[in-house]
Amino acid sequence: MSVLSNVLYILSNINVIFYILAFIIGGIPFGWLLVKLSLKTDIREIGSGSIGATNVYRALKEKDEKNAKFLSILTIVLDATKGLIVVALAKAFSLSYETQWTIAFLAILGHCYSPFLGFKGGKGVATAIGSVLLLIPCEGICGLIIWGIVGKVFKISSISSLVGVLSGIALTFVLPYSLPLPDAISIVSQIHTHTPVVLIGLLILYTHIPNIRRLFSGQEGKVL
């Protein structure tokens, strides 16, 4: 069998197709697109350079604060939805839980390293929430609530994002052992390992390293 035949055979595998699709859909830079359409400028040249909702707000607030809030919220919704969609499609095709978790991780990775922006992107928080919501809804919703509360109290996006995501991950080590969760929404029953959520947590921590440095130096700004 030739090299080309081998490649075509691999690419015809439905799991591989979904892996590629997850990375590409996850890589759609909605924040970049919204700022480009609104300001005709590249969001990567503004603020932190991230394509996420917080930087969308920073980019637009001086021009139109009301519109900035709307577009930042829209960015969160779109970034979360792309993660949710690829996992929903995987479920519709009855792919294994191992494959679904790999797809979720690749969607987040695609957002953080978008193939449409020279493999640069955002922090991955909204896409992470959307990606895991159908897999572990209890932990995902709890993490989302914590994210909202911490954001309301501290008004610092990086703190709320990190605490929300890491709380949701921590709960995967608690809830399945303390509550009678159905097998379909318990990572312990699905794949018998916490590896995917740990990898997601490490990725989110890595993308937030600049924010963590600014937090320790007292330079991390608030989102008012």
C-alpha positions as CSV (number, residue, x, y, z in Angstrom):
1,M,0.0,0.0,0.0
2,S,1.4,3.4,-1.0
3,V,2.0,6.3,1.3
4,L,-0.9,8.2,-0.3
5,S,-3.2,5.2,0.2
6,N,-2.2,5.0,3.8
7,V,-2.9,8.7,4.3
8,L,-6.3,8.4,2.6
9,Y,-7.1,5.3,4.7
10,I,-6.3,7.2,7.9
11,L,-8.3,10.3,6.8
12,S,-11.3,8.1,6.0
13,N,-11.6,7.0,9.6
14,I,-14.5,8.8,11.2
15,N,-12.6,9.5,14.4
16,V,-9.8,11.2,12.5
17,I,-12.4,13.2,10.5
18,F,-13.9,14.4,13.7
19,Y,-10.5,15.2,15.3
20,I,-9.7,17.4,12.3
21,L,-13.2,19.0,12.3
22,A,-13.0,19.7,16.0
23,F,-9.6,21.5,15.7
24,I,-10.8,23.5,12.7
25,I,-14.2,24.5,14.1
26,G,-12.6,25.2,17.5
27,G,-10.1,27.5,15.6
28,I,-12.8,29.8,14.2
29,P,-11.7,33.1,15.7
30,F,-15.1,34.7,16.4
31,G,-13.6,37.5,18.6
32,W,-11.2,38.4,15.9
33,L,-14.0,38.4,13.3
34,L,-16.3,40.6,15.4
35,V,-13.6,43.2,16.1
36,K,-12.5,43.1,12.4
37,L,-16.0,43.8,11.3
38,S,-16.6,46.5,13.9
39,L,-13.3,48.4,13.9
40,K,-11.6,47.1,10.8
41,T,-8.6,46.3,12.9
42,D,-6.8,43.2,14.2
43,I,-7.6,42.4,17.8
44,R,-4.2,40.8,18.2
45,E,-2.7,44.3,18.1
46,I,-4.9,45.5,21.0
47,G,-4.6,44.9,24.7
48,S,-3.4,41.4,25.6
49,G,-3.6,40.3,22.0
50,S,-6.1,37.6,22.8
51,I,-9.1,36.9,20.6
52,G,-11.3,36.2,23.6
53,A,-14.3,38.1,25.0
54,T,-12.3,40.2,27.5
55,N,-10.0,41.6,24.9
56,V,-13.0,42.2,22.6
57,Y,-14.5,44.3,25.3
58,R,-11.2,46.2,25.8
59,A,-10.9,46.8,22.0
60,L,-14.4,48.2,21.6
61,K,-15.3,49.9,24.9
62,E,-13.8,53.3,24.1
63,K,-15.7,53.5,20.9
64,D,-19.0,52.2,22.0
65,E,-19.3,50.7,25.5
66,K,-22.8,49.3,25.0
67,N,-21.9,47.6,21.8
68,A,-18.6,46.4,23.4
69,K,-20.6,44.5,26.1
70,F,-22.9,43.0,23.6
71,L,-20.1,41.8,21.3
72,S,-18.0,40.5,24.2
73,I,-21.0,38.4,25.4
74,L,-21.7,37.3,21.8
75,T,-18.0,36.2,21.6
76,I,-18.4,34.1,24.8
77,V,-21.6,32.5,23.4
78,L,-20.1,31.7,20.0
79,D,-16.8,30.4,21.4
80,A,-18.7,28.1,23.8
81,T,-21.1,27.0,21.0
82,K,-18.4,25.8,18.7
83,G,-17.1,23.5,21.4
84,L,-20.6,22.3,22.2
85,I,-21.4,21.6,18.5
86,V,-18.5,19.3,17.8
87,V,-19.2,17.2,20.9
88,A,-23.0,17.1,20.1
89,L,-22.1,15.9,16.6
90,A,-19.9,13.2,18.0
91,K,-22.7,12.1,20.2
92,A,-25.1,12.1,17.3
93,F,-22.7,9.7,15.5
94,S,-22.5,7.5,18.6
95,L,-18.7,7.9,18.8
96,S,-17.0,6.5,22.0
97,Y,-16.6,8.6,25.1
98,E,-12.9,8.5,24.6
99,T,-13.3,10.0,21.2
100,Q,-15.7,12.6,22.5
101,W,-13.3,13.7,25.1
102,T,-10.5,13.9,22.5
103,I,-12.7,16.0,20.3
104,A,-13.5,18.3,23.2
105,F,-9.8,18.8,23.9
106,L,-9.0,19.4,20.3
107,A,-11.7,22.0,20.0
108,I,-10.2,23.9,22.9
109,L,-6.7,23.5,21.4
110,G,-8.0,24.8,18.1
111,H,-9.3,28.0,19.8
112,C,-6.0,28.5,21.7
113,Y,-3.9,27.9,18.5
114,S,-6.2,28.9,15.7
115,P,-5.1,27.5,12.3
116,F,-6.7,30.7,10.8
117,L,-4.5,33.0,12.7
118,G,-1.0,31.5,12.4
119,F,-1.7,29.1,15.3
120,K,-2.4,31.9,17.8
121,G,-5.6,32.5,19.6
122,G,-7.4,32.9,22.9
123,K,-7.3,31.5,26.4
124,G,-9.8,28.7,25.7
125,V,-12.1,29.2,28.7
126,A,-15.5,29.7,26.8
127,T,-14.7,26.9,24.4
128,A,-13.7,24.6,27.3
129,I,-17.1,25.3,29.0
130,G,-19.0,24.5,25.8
131,S,-17.0,21.4,25.0
132,V,-17.5,19.7,28.3
133,L,-21.1,20.8,29.0
134,L,-22.6,17.8,27.3
135,L,-20.1,15.4,28.8
136,I,-20.1,16.5,32.4
137,P,-23.0,18.9,32.7
138,C,-23.1,19.0,36.6
139,E,-19.4,20.0,36.9
140,G,-19.7,22.3,33.9
141,I,-22.7,24.2,35.2
142,C,-21.1,24.5,38.7
143,G,-17.9,25.8,37.2
144,L,-19.9,28.3,35.1
145,I,-21.8,29.5,38.2
146,I,-18.5,29.9,40.1
147,W,-17.0,31.8,37.2
148,G,-19.9,34.2,37.2
149,I,-19.8,34.8,41.0
150,V,-16.0,35.3,41.1
151,G,-16.2,37.6,38.1
152,K,-19.0,39.7,39.8
153,V,-17.0,40.0,43.0
154,F,-13.4,40.6,41.7
155,K,-14.2,42.0,38.2
156,I,-10.9,40.4,37.0
157,S,-11.5,38.1,34.0
158,S,-8.4,36.0,34.5
159,I,-9.3,35.2,38.1
160,S,-12.9,34.3,37.4
161,S,-11.8,32.2,34.4
162,L,-9.1,30.3,36.2
163,V,-11.2,29.7,39.4
164,G,-14.3,28.7,37.3
165,V,-12.5,26.2,35.1
166,L,-10.3,24.7,37.9
167,S,-13.3,24.4,40.2
168,G,-15.2,22.5,37.6
169,I,-12.3,20.2,37.1
170,A,-11.8,19.7,40.9
171,L,-15.5,18.8,41.1
172,T,-15.0,15.8,38.8
173,F,-12.9,14.3,41.6
174,V,-15.8,14.9,44.1
175,L,-19.3,14.8,42.6
176,P,-19.1,11.3,40.9
177,Y,-18.1,9.8,44.3
178,S,-20.6,11.8,46.4
179,L,-23.7,11.9,44.2
180,P,-25.5,9.2,42.3
181,L,-24.7,10.7,38.9
182,P,-26.0,8.8,35.8
183,D,-23.2,7.0,33.9
184,A,-23.7,9.2,30.9
185,I,-22.7,12.3,32.7
186,S,-20.0,11.0,35.0
187,I,-16.4,11.0,33.7
188,V,-15.6,8.2,36.1
189,S,-18.2,5.9,34.4
190,Q,-17.5,7.2,30.9
191,I,-13.7,6.6,30.6
192,H,-12.5,5.7,34.1
193,T,-9.8,8.4,34.1
194,H,-9.6,12.1,34.8
195,T,-6.8,12.6,32.2
196,P,-8.8,14.7,29.7
197,V,-10.0,17.3,32.3
198,V,-6.5,17.5,33.8
199,L,-5.1,18.2,30.3
200,I,-7.7,20.8,29.8
201,G,-6.8,22.4,33.1
202,L,-3.1,22.4,32.3
203,L,-3.8,24.0,28.9
204,I,-6.0,26.7,30.4
205,L,-3.3,27.4,33.0
206,Y,-0.6,27.6,30.3
207,T,-2.6,30.1,28.2
208,H,-3.1,32.2,31.3
209,I,0.6,32.4,32.3
210,P,0.9,36.1,31.3
211,N,-2.2,36.9,33.3
212,I,-0.9,35.0,36.3
213,R,2.3,37.0,36.2
214,R,0.4,40.2,36.0
215,L,-1.8,39.1,38.9
216,F,1.3,38.5,41.1
217,S,2.8,41.9,40.1
218,G,-0.5,43.7,40.7
219,Q,-0.8,44.8,37.0
220,E,-3.8,42.8,35.9
221,G,-6.6,45.1,35.0
222,K,-10.2,44.9,36.0
223,V,-13.1,44.6,33.5
224,L,-15.6,47.2,34.7
